[in-house]
Structures are given as C-alpha cells and as structure tokens.
Amino acid sequence: MVVIGICDDHEFICEDVKNRCEILLQALNLKYQIHIFHSGDEFLNSSQKIDILFLDFEMPGIDGWQTGKQLRKRNDNLIIIMLTAHEEIAKIGYEINIFRHLSKPIEDDKFKESLNAAIKEHSAFKFRKILLQTDESTFIVSEKEIILIESMGDTSAVYTKNHGILQSKYTMKHWKQALNDIYFVQIHKSYIVSYHYIDHISKDNKHVMLKNNEMLKISKRSVQAFKDGYHEFLRIINRMDVKI
C-alpha cells in the first residue's frame, strides 16, 4: 500500500495529479490511497499518514516551502515532489530535501519518471517477506535475514541469520527477480549477497568480504554495478537509520 497526498490550492491541479497517479498505480497493480489537501495549513493539521506528497510551492497562507520545513521536523522520510510554475523557485528545494520537482504545466514523461522513482524509494523502506520452501518445511523469511544465496545448479542454498542454511528449490534467476535490488546484488553467477552483510571489497576488486569473515569471488563485470548499488544502499540506509 502506498498513500499519496496532493497539496495544491487549485482544484484542477489536484484532480489532474490524482488522475495521473491512478493511471500509473493501477498499471503497476499497486494498492493505494490518495488524499487531497487545498492548503499547507489543511495538510499540517491533518493526522493522515502520507508516504509520497505532491506539494505546490505557491499557495495562499503558508506556502510549500514553509509547509515542507515543518513537515521535515515531523517526518524526515516523507517523499516530497514539489510542484511549481517557476523553475528558479525549485532550486531552493534542497533546503527541505525535495525528492523531485515538477514544473507546471506538468509534462507526462517527467511525471511518470518522478512517481516511479518515488514508489521505488518508498518500497526501499520496507523489507519483504519471502516464502521459502525446502523439502521438509516452508519458512517465512524477511529479506533482512538473508545474508547470501549460493547457486547449487538448478537449486540454491539460502544463508540466513536466524535459520541457518536452507536448501531451496528455486534457481538464481528466481531469486534475482524476487529480491529487492536495493538490498541485494549478484556479484557472480554463483552468488547473490545482501549489502547489509558486506564488510568490504578487496583492493583488487576481486573479492567481497562478508561480516562473518566469509570471502566470495566477484566477477569483473559485476564490480561497477556492485559499487554503484552499494552507494545507493548506503544513501537509503542512512536515511532510514536501520540497524542490523
């Protein structure tokens, strides 16, 4: 479930953004709620929890910038997409940690890119539950528990924090599609690892050392994707303040 807020003093803008959101969210087959607010005061006085907020910069009374400043004191994880008719105004959005800004009139491609990116950012704050079937039992395992997945040909071994090593009937292809790529990376055809449990990469970029002191080979073609993904992971984790 993703909860979206739209805060703009113009009703036609609210309805336009709402319709665009509904089209994209339905296409993604996501459950959602959309709540509309017509002023910064109305939004700040609401107790409604919001995940992604489309916030107009120029509103009567308390404007978008002042609204954003107060919101940041309450919820640093709120994803804010600023709506503005003036490009130069959007440049000060960094002061309230704006995720994206959209210039009015809103361009469809930019809207879709912004909302897709915001949904991905929102989903990064949640650990999925994985149904893991072995020959003997079925386990429900959080992504947070998975340390490493090792290919065993047509099956795999899943190394977990709380259940030890579980033999899974699933292939690496399945795991690559099933796991959140914010948290996991395939470093070799035989290994998918969780960024949570990586300690460091060797100076020659040939091995990854896990926090349990296990060393794994990293393929040459995976090095750059690993580094890029790890930087993104650290950005997300620092924002979430997650402790492992």
C-alpha positions, 0 to 999 in steps of 0.5 A, a space after each residue: 500500500 502506498 498513500 499519496 497526498 496532493 497539496 495544491 490550492 487549485 482544484 484542477 491541479 489536484 484532480 489532474 495529479 490524482 488522475 495521473 497517479 491512478 493511471 500509473 498505480 493501477 498499471 503497476 497493480 499497486 494498492 493505494 490511497 490518495 488524499 487531497 489537501 487545498 492548503 499547507 495549513 489543511 495538510 499540517 493539521 491533518 493526522 493522515 499518514 502520507 508516504 509520497 506528497 505532491 506539494 505546490 510551492 505557491 499557495 495562499 497562507 503558508 506556502 510549500 516551502 514553509 509547509 515542507 520545513 515543518 513537515 521535515 521536523 515531523 517526518 524526515 522520510 516523507 517523499 516530497 515532489 514539489 510542484 511549481 510554475 517557476 523553475 528558479 523557485 525549485 532550486 531552493 528545494 534542497 533546503 527541505 530535501 525535495 525528492 523531485 520537482 515538477 514544473 507546471 504545466 506538468 509534462 507526462 514523461 517527467 511525471 511518470 519518471 518522478 512517481 516511479 522513482 518515488 514508489 521505488 524509494 518508498 518500497 526501499 523502506 520496507 523489507 519483504 517477506 519471502 516464502 521459502 520452501 525446502 523439502 521438509 518445511 516452508 519458512 517465512 523469511 524477511 529479506 533482512 535475514 538473508 545474508 547470501 544465496 549460493 547457486 547449487 545448479 538448478 537449486 540454491 542454498 539460502 544463508 540466513 541469520 536466524 535459520 541457518 542454511 536452507 536448501 531451496 528449490 528455486 534457481 538464481 534467476 528466481 531469486 534475482 527477480 524476487 529480491 529487492 535490488 536495493 538490498 541485494 546484488 549478484 556479484 557472480 553467477 554463483 552468488 547473490 549477497 545482501 549489502 547489509 552483510 558486506 564488510 568490504 571489497 578487496 583492493 583488487 576488486 576481486 573479492 567481497 568480504 562478508 561480516 562473518 569473515 566469509 570471502 566470495 569471488 566477484 566477477 569483473 563485470 559485476 564490480 561497477 554495478 556492485 559499487 554503484 548499488 552499494 552507494 545507493 544502499 548506503 544513501 537509503 540506509 542512512 536515511 532510514 537509520 536501520 540497524 542490523 
